[in-house]
Amino acid sequence: MSEKCAARSPKTVSSDALAALNNGSHSTPFEVLGPHKVGNKRWITTFQPDAVEVFATVGNKKTILPRLEGDVFSGPVPGKAYSLTMRYADGSEHTTHDPFAFDPVLSDFDQYLVGEGTHKELWRVLGAHVTTHQKVAGVHFAVWAPNARRVSVVGDFNQWDGRRHPMRPAGQTGVWEIFLPQVGDGALYKYEVVGADGSVVLKADPVGFGSQHPPEKASIVRDIGGYGWKDDAWMKARAARADRSAPISIYEVHLGSWRRRYDDGGRPLSYKELARDLVAYTKFMGFTHIELLPVSEFPFDGSWGYQPVGMFAPTIRFGPPHEFRDLIEAAHAAEIGVLLDWVPGHFPADEHGLAKFDGTALYEHADPREGFHQDWNTLIPNYGRREVKNYFVSNALYWMEEYHLDGLRVDAVASMLYRDYSRNDGEWVPNKDGGRENYEAIEFLQEMNIAVYGADPSVMTVAEESTSFPAVSQPVHSGGLGFGYKWNMGWMNDTLRYMEKDPIYRQHDHHLMTFPIDWAFTENFILPISHDEVVHGKGSMIEKMPGTEWEKFANLRAYYAFMWTQPGKKLLFMGCEFAQPEEWDHNSELNWGAAEQPANKGMQQLVRDLNTLYRETPALHVKDCVADGFAWLSNDPAQSTTGFVRYGNAGDAPVVAICNFTPVERNGFRIGVPDQGFWEEALNTDAAIYGGGNRGNLGGGHAEDVAADGHAQSMVLTLPPLSVVVLRRRDEK
């Protein structure tokens, strides 16, 4: 007898169906299990391993369900609303609603959008949702596995037995779903997937909202509703804070190593502790935004989060989802934005992750020439598959919607844009036109940016893109990728190369400091000194600087002041603000003891003052991305000096910066200035408060009617060794 006939006649379930139920291979269990009408009677069939007896209860009446074969019980039961009671050999009993008595949860419209790959709120229909269905509390599980033979929910609520709760296919979408009554928040679960090849694997939920502490691998049911945000004022005003004309100074942070609790086993701070301490410190230092290295759940600490498994789960390392929201809300209360480092470009091949999720290359490319990252031993998403593209686009929207994040910094964009990225000839597959551009990845990035900015134009997206790919931060409708900002990796590489040189040789490489301005306005740039510059043997920022101990600090002070006065938004990795002597180690906290030393404390004060100057001086930020906000003044390679002026809007006082990158004091140095009147010395990196020699210009001076550097007036200054002097036009009263 066929399984279809068995479904119509549960009292005569076929032997094949019984065998399939008992060994967990039945692909359409809802056709057999649960209630079915046979003639004038309603029959209940249930699979209950370990039960000695099974009863169905309607009202006050219990009906015994006879055992058919193995662990399958079936019998006629009067009435529709029933519960099941299992009695075990030790005399214990367990009563529950029958999961196979519930109707599907997914609507036809949701199924249509999922199948079409256009469900922008995928997290609302897939994953594990605490809900009430047909007046019964429980959890609805749904997962996409189109090529699986069978998918079951397994967890601590069913002895991790894949035969107990096999899921039903939801139409032709490839989604499997089931509602499990009496399961709730905090339950551990995975999906047991019988793949297309017959293999059986346990998978974490690709849309799960929580995970166990690594190295454990189960997903955790998390009810992420009902937080009760109180950041309305921030959300309404944040558009102006993301604008190209706004001061944006970003503190990049790895949460696990910013600070640790050595009075509690050396653990990292929790989200709630970070909400207090990290936010307060960032506010004190004057940064406008915090950028978090990836927090999407990841199995290996050494990846720093860049090999995510749980794209929808804030890592449990620092607390549950609501406590991550506490951190975001605390930042917003302090008028600080929060950006998330987001990794849609690759994922690890860990067995419990996305790799071969349903026994096939589902999320990734099957061909390793397209689907394997040789640099990181990870897998590359198949952006040409509409469901995969939708998965990542909806994930971007999820972080904005559910966690009120203020933007995404998209990791490793260059590796996504080019099919031959880090590959030799013959190791990559050309696009349909024979070229190296990854059209599918380009389309994905454009769709992601359209979706994110379409949902909320007050956020920002930032590309870490290390090549000269055109129009990264230009709108999609004009042919761009649609990002709000792009990291200026070329500026960072050139200027750091210059600063690492002994000053005696800098005159030969003066162009490294001046040439970057030639492309500074081709994109909306962020100038980054990120974690990548202080790991893997590159040393700390202070150790990159040449010279004696004093010269090292003077060089770094000058470099930071040069960076803060150049066009472009700013980003600085944690520890760099106080010149941590060691390179970054993710296994321990920053060297806060060093921050108490006079020279380091002076560096910290300088960064704080640079942030204040940058925020409070329109000329230093309103035209960060506009060419008419910058002009060169003096450039003398032989002396390794350079000067430039920054302009704001009409009525904004201009700012002049003069840099001396040699350890020689320059007296009588004439510099042209764009206005007459008094120019105050707004900042001098040689000030004693920063650890300098306190050489300067007595607070400023008046411009003289002596032409220089293309201007009708000029000033004569003292330039301390290895310093930057910043002058700001001040109206005299």
Number of C-alpha atoms within 10 A of each C-alpha: 11 11 21 14 14 20 24 17 17 27 18 14 23 19 15 14 21 22 16 16 25 19 13 20 19 22 19 18 25 21 19 26 24 21 25 20 14 14 9 7 13 17 23 26 27 26 24 19 17 12 19 15 17 26 22 27 20 16 10 6 11 17 17 17 21 16 19 19 15 15 18 22 24 26 21 22 22 16 12 10 13 21 17 22 21 19 17 15 10 7 8 9 14 11 14 14 19 22 22 24 19 18 11 16 17 18 10 12 10 19 19 15 17 24 18 13 18 18 21 21 20 22 22 14 21 23 23 30 24 22 18 13 17 9 7 14 16 21 25 24 24 29 25 25 24 20 19 23 20 28 33 27 30 23 21 13 15 15 9 19 17 25 24 20 23 29 26 22 24 20 13 11 19 16 23 25 25 27 31 25 20 14 20 21 15 14 15 21 26 23 27 24 25 25 21 16 12 14 12 18 19 23 25 24 32 23 24 29 26 29 29 18 17 15 10 9 21 25 28 24 24 24 19 17 10 7 14 6 12 12 16 11 11 18 16 10 12 19 16 13 21 23 15 20 20 20 28 24 24 28 26 25 21 19 23 21 19 19 22 19 12 10 7 9 8 13 18 22 22 22 24 19 16 24 20 15 14 22 24 14 12 19 18 10 20 21 27 24 28 26 22 20 22 26 27 24 26 30 23 15 15 12 13 19 22 26 28 27 28 25 29 25 25 26 26 22 21 21 15 19 21 19 20 21 22 20 22 28 23 21 26 24 16 15 19 24 28 24 28 24 24 27 24 25 24 24 27 23 17 15 14 21 21 24 24 21 27 28 21 18 18 21 23 26 21 16 11 15 18 20 20 21 20 13 9 13 13 19 25 24 26 22 26 15 15 15 22 18 25 24 24 23 26 22 22 27 25 21 22 19 15 14 21 21 22 28 26 26 25 21 21 18 22 17 20 25 22 21 23 21 18 12 14 8 7 9 14 19 17 17 14 10 8 8 13 16 19 22 18 17 22 18 17 21 27 22 18 24 24 20 17 26 19 10 14 15 14 19 24 22 24 27 27 20 21 15 13 11 13 12 18 26 21 19 16 18 10 9 12 17 25 24 28 26 24 26 26 26 18 19 23 20 15 17 21 19 15 22 21 19 15 14 20 13 13 22 18 13 16 21 15 20 20 15 13 17 17 9 13 23 17 16 21 24 26 27 24 27 25 18 19 11 20 23 15 10 9 13 15 20 24 25 20 19 22 19 17 9 13 13 18 21 26 30 29 25 29 25 22 21 25 22 21 22 26 21 27 31 29 25 23 22 21 21 27 27 23 24 26 23 18 17 22 26 14 17 15 15 21 22 18 14 9 17 20 13 11 13 21 24 18 25 27 22 18 26 23 19 18 24 22 15 19 24 20 12 18 23 28 31 28 24 23 30 22 20 16 13 19 24 14 16 21 19 18 13 15 12 17 21 21 22 23 22 25 25 25 22 14 8 9 14 19 25 26 28 25 26 25 23 29 22 16 14 15 16 12 11 12 17 25 25 29 19 17 17 15 18 25 19 20 19 20 28 33 23 18 12 17 24 21 23 15 15 17 20 16 10 12 19 17 16 21 17 13 14 15 17 18 14 15 16 20 22 22 16 18 16 25 28 23 27 31 29 26 25 23 21 24 17 11 7 3
